[in-house]
Amino acid sequence: MTNRIRTVLVLTAAVLVGCDGSDPAPIGGGGGGTLALSAQDQAGVTPCPAQTILTDAAQLLALKDALQNGTVVYLDVPFVDTANIYSQKCGLEGFWNPADNTQEIAAPTPLNLANIYGAGNSGICATGFNITSFGTGEGFPVAGTYRKEFKVAHMGSTYHVRLRVTVTGASAGNKFTDEGLANPPDFISELFYEVDGTPTTHADVANDIFAALTVLADTAPNATLGVKKSASGAVVWQAKIEFICVALSVP
């Protein structure tokens, strides 16, 4: 279970693959920023408080190019069979500690829900998920605030990114089976997705999230992923994905 990659939250959370485990000294894009951070965001831990890239249109455009064309690794908590391991792996507030994310996991390419499912597992952020839940307990991530990190390497540079993801919705935490869905991959074919209110396909969710990022005054670049059970139905699960810190490094 060490290398499990999870649900829609993983898309929102990381887009991940390829750089070494070192963390070279930050160069351009370091320093503080103007985007609000909470104590839970760990403002004193790399890549925070670096936010310059997120407040400069040209630098954000370069980051978006890296996100869409670079090599990404997701920073994960190594698996240990403890009571809170899945909450830790999901990055749920109260269980997240950036120092614990020592394992680098390559993201599938291209990054879409089908490939994420094929790479390991999905749905471990559902309510009550534990080591006995595989195959029966997968579902939508629970409501709450999550934090995730990944690194993306592109054109000789490596970005270290921290996200804050706020999950809401009537289906939050519910098992897929309780929502009338068989275990994955039915969530790929039977659910409907939108980014900032615009319909998208499961194959395009990640790129549409990246494309939506823009410099905003006093607000972190963000996008909102909505999930519906029918094309004309209400959003039943929603994740607001905020890019809160980015540090840039070179070999």
C-alpha positions in Angstrom: 0.0 0.0 0.0 3.0 2.3 0.1 2.6 3.6 -3.4 -1.2 4.0 -3.5 -2.5 7.0 -5.4 -5.9 8.2 -4.5 -9.2 9.6 -5.8 -10.1 12.8 -7.5 -8.3 14.5 -4.6 -5.0 13.4 -6.1 -5.7 15.2 -9.3 -6.5 18.3 -7.4 -3.6 17.7 -5.2 -0.7 16.8 -7.3 0.2 16.3 -10.8 3.3 14.6 -10.1 6.6 13.2 -11.4 10.4 13.3 -11.6 13.1 15.1 -9.8 15.6 13.8 -7.4 15.1 13.7 -3.6 17.4 16.7 -3.0 16.1 20.1 -2.2 18.6 22.6 -3.7 18.8 26.2 -2.4 15.8 28.3 -3.7 16.5 30.8 -6.4 14.1 33.2 -8.2 10.7 32.9 -6.7 11.9 32.7 -3.1 11.0 35.0 -0.3 7.7 35.9 1.1 4.5 36.9 -0.5 1.1 38.6 -0.1 -1.1 35.6 -0.1 -2.6 34.7 3.3 -1.3 31.6 5.1 -2.7 30.0 8.2 -0.7 28.3 10.9 -1.9 24.9 9.5 -0.3 25.9 6.1 3.2 25.7 7.8 4.4 29.0 6.6 7.9 28.4 7.9 8.5 25.1 6.1 9.8 24.9 2.5 8.3 25.6 0.0 6.5 28.2 2.1 6.7 31.2 2.5 7.8 31.5 -1.2 4.9 33.0 -3.1 6.5 35.3 -5.7 5.8 32.9 -8.5 2.2 32.9 -7.6 2.0 36.7 -7.7 3.8 37.4 -10.9 2.0 36.7 -14.2 5.1 35.7 -16.2 6.4 33.4 -13.5 3.0 31.8 -13.0 2.8 31.2 -16.8 6.1 29.3 -16.6 4.8 27.2 -13.7 1.7 26.4 -15.7 3.9 25.3 -18.6 5.9 23.0 -16.3 2.7 21.6 -14.8 1.4 20.7 -18.3 4.6 19.5 -19.8 7.0 18.6 -17.0 7.8 15.5 -15.0 6.1 15.3 -11.6 6.5 13.4 -8.3 4.0 13.4 -5.6 5.3 13.6 -2.0 3.7 10.9 0.1 3.9 9.5 3.6 5.5 6.0 3.6 3.0 3.4 4.6 2.9 2.2 8.2 -0.1 0.4 9.5 -1.3 2.9 12.1 -4.8 4.2 13.0 -4.4 7.5 11.2 -2.2 6.5 8.2 -4.8 7.1 5.5 -5.7 10.5 7.0 -2.0 11.3 6.9 -1.6 10.1 3.4 -4.6 12.2 2.3 -3.2 15.3 3.9 -6.3 16.0 6.0 -5.9 18.9 8.4 -5.0 17.7 11.8 -3.0 14.8 10.4 -0.8 16.5 7.8 2.9 17.2 8.5 5.1 18.2 5.6 8.1 16.6 7.3 6.4 13.2 7.0 6.1 13.3 3.2 9.4 11.7 2.4 8.4 9.3 -0.3 8.4 10.5 -4.0 5.9 8.7 -6.2 5.8 9.2 -10.0 2.5 10.3 -11.3 1.0 8.3 -14.2 1.3 9.9 -17.7 -0.9 11.3 -19.0 -2.5 12.4 -15.7 -6.1 11.5 -15.7 -8.5 9.6 -13.5 -8.2 6.4 -15.5 -4.5 6.3 -15.2 -4.6 7.3 -11.5 -6.9 4.4 -10.9 -4.7 2.0 -12.9 -1.6 3.1 -11.0 -2.8 1.8 -7.7 -6.0 2.7 -5.9 -8.6 5.4 -5.4 -11.0 6.5 -2.7 -8.9 6.0 0.4 -9.9 9.5 1.8 -13.5 8.3 2.4 -14.9 8.3 6.0 -13.5 5.4 8.1 -11.2 4.0 5.5 -8.6 1.6 6.9 -6.5 -1.3 5.9 -9.5 -3.7 5.7 -11.4 -1.3 3.4 -9.8 -2.0 0.0 -12.4 -3.2 -2.5 -15.4 -2.1 -0.4 -14.8 1.2 1.4 -13.5 3.5 -1.3 -15.3 6.7 -1.7 -15.3 10.5 -2.0 -12.8 12.4 0.3 -14.3 13.6 3.5 -15.2 17.3 3.9 -12.4 19.4 5.3 -9.1 21.0 4.4 -6.3 19.1 2.9 -2.7 20.0 2.1 -0.6 18.3 -0.5 2.8 18.7 -2.0 4.6 17.7 -5.2 7.6 18.6 -7.3 7.6 19.2 -11.0 10.8 19.2 -13.1 10.9 21.0 -16.5 13.6 22.6 -18.7 16.3 22.3 -16.0 14.3 23.7 -13.1 12.3 22.1 -10.3 9.3 23.6 -8.7 8.2 22.5 -5.2 4.5 23.2 -4.8 2.2 23.2 -1.8 -1.6 23.1 -2.3 -4.5 23.8 0.1 -7.6 21.9 -0.9 -11.0 22.6 0.7 -13.6 19.8 0.2 -17.3 20.3 0.6 -20.5 18.7 -0.7 -23.3 16.3 0.2 -21.4 13.3 -1.0 -18.2 14.1 0.8 -16.9 11.1 2.8 -19.5 8.7 1.3 -18.5 5.4 -0.1 -18.9 5.0 -3.9 -21.2 2.1 -3.3 -23.4 4.2 -1.1 -23.7 6.7 -3.9 -25.0 4.1 -6.3 -21.6 3.6 -8.0 -19.8 0.4 -8.2 -16.2 0.6 -7.1 -13.9 2.3 -9.6 -13.6 2.6 -12.5 -17.4 3.4 -12.6 -16.6 6.8 -11.0 -14.8 7.6 -14.3 -17.6 6.7 -16.6 -20.7 7.6 -14.4 -19.7 10.9 -12.9 -19.6 14.3 -14.5 -16.9 16.9 -13.9 -16.6 20.7 -14.1 -13.8 23.2 -13.4 -14.9 26.6 -12.2 -18.4 25.8 -13.4 -17.4 24.7 -17.0 -18.0 21.1 -17.9 -14.9 19.0 -18.6 -14.0 15.3 -19.1 -12.2 13.0 -16.6 -9.2 13.0 -19.1 -9.0 16.8 -19.0 -9.6 17.7 -15.4 -5.9 18.3 -14.5 -5.1 20.5 -17.5 -8.3 22.5 -17.0 -7.3 23.1 -13.4 -3.9 24.3 -14.5 -5.3 26.5 -17.2 -7.6 28.2 -14.8 -4.8 29.5 -12.6 -4.3 33.2 -12.7 -2.7 35.9 -10.6 -5.3 37.3 -8.2 -5.0 40.2 -5.7 -4.4 38.9 -2.2 -5.8 35.5 -3.1 -3.9 32.3 -4.1 -4.3 31.2 -7.7 -7.0 28.6 -7.5 -9.6 26.5 -9.4 -12.7 24.7 -8.2 -13.4 21.1 -9.2 -17.1 20.0 -9.1 -18.4 16.5 -9.4 -22.0 15.7 -10.4 -23.9 12.4 -10.7 -25.7 13.7 -13.8 -24.8 16.3 -16.4 -27.7 18.5 -15.4 -27.7 17.6 -11.7 -26.3 19.5 -8.7 -22.6 19.4 -7.6 -22.4 16.7 -5.0 -18.7 17.0 -4.2 -16.4 20.0 -4.6 -12.8 20.8 -4.1 -11.3 24.3 -4.1 -7.6 23.9 -5.0 -5.4 26.7 -4.0 -1.7 27.0 -4.9 -0.3 28.6 -1.8 3.5 28.3 -2.0 6.0 27.5 -4.7 9.8 27.4 -4.4 12.0 27.2 -7.5 15.3 25.4 -7.5 17.9 24.2 -10.0 20.4 21.2 -9.9 
